[in-house]
Amino acid sequence: MTRYARDEFDKVPEAASRQGVHRTASAPSRVRLWPILAMGVAALAIGLVSFLILPKLGFNTTASQASASVESAPLAGTGTAPSATPSASAPVASTVPSASSEPTQDAGPSPESTAPASQQAVVDRTQAVAIYNAAGTAGLASRVGGTVQGDGWRLGQVGNWSGAPQKSSVIFYAGPQHLASAQALAGLLNIPTVVDSTEFQSPLVVVLGPGYR
C-alpha cells in the first residue's frame, strides 16, 4: 500500500477486469491514397485530350496565325517587307545565246585549203638548171654551174644572158611545183629573189646579175 491518502481515482470495483484509469486506444490513422490517384488520373486524361483531340478540332489555328504574322512582319534591318516578286530593275538571265558566241564554220578557210604551195612541192634535183651570166664577169656562169652540179643538181644550159639587162641576180621557176627547188637553189647560191615565170624552156633558170661574186 502507498502512504498517500485514497482519492476518487482509487474507487474502482475490485471485481472489475480493468484496473486504474486508461484511455481508449485509437486505431492508427491510415493515409488515404485514392484522392491522389484520382487527381493523377484526371490530369493524365486532360493531357491526352489536349494533345490528341484538341488539334483535330481546330484549336491550333491561333498558333498558326501567330506564326504567319511573324513571317509577314517587316524585316528589322531594312524596315520594308520582303517582296514576293522580283524587282523590275533586277537583271534577268538571258537564255538566248549570243550570235557572236556561237562558233561558225565559215569563219575562215580550212588549214588544208590554205596550205601554201611550198609545203606541197618538193625539191627535185633531177630538173635541169640553166645558168646565165648577166654580170659581165668572164667565167662566172661556168663557176656557178660547177657549184650547182656539185650539190647534186642536173646542170642544163650554161652561157651569157641575152635578155633584158638585169639589175640583180634572180632565179626563175616555172609554176608552184618548182618553188621548193627554186628556194633550195636560192639558199645554195645566196640569191634572195625568186620569180615565177613560164617564159623559159627550162623549169629552173639562174640569172647572175651585176655585183654577183
Salt bridges, closest charged atoms under 4 A:
ASP151 OD2 - ARG125 NH2 3.46
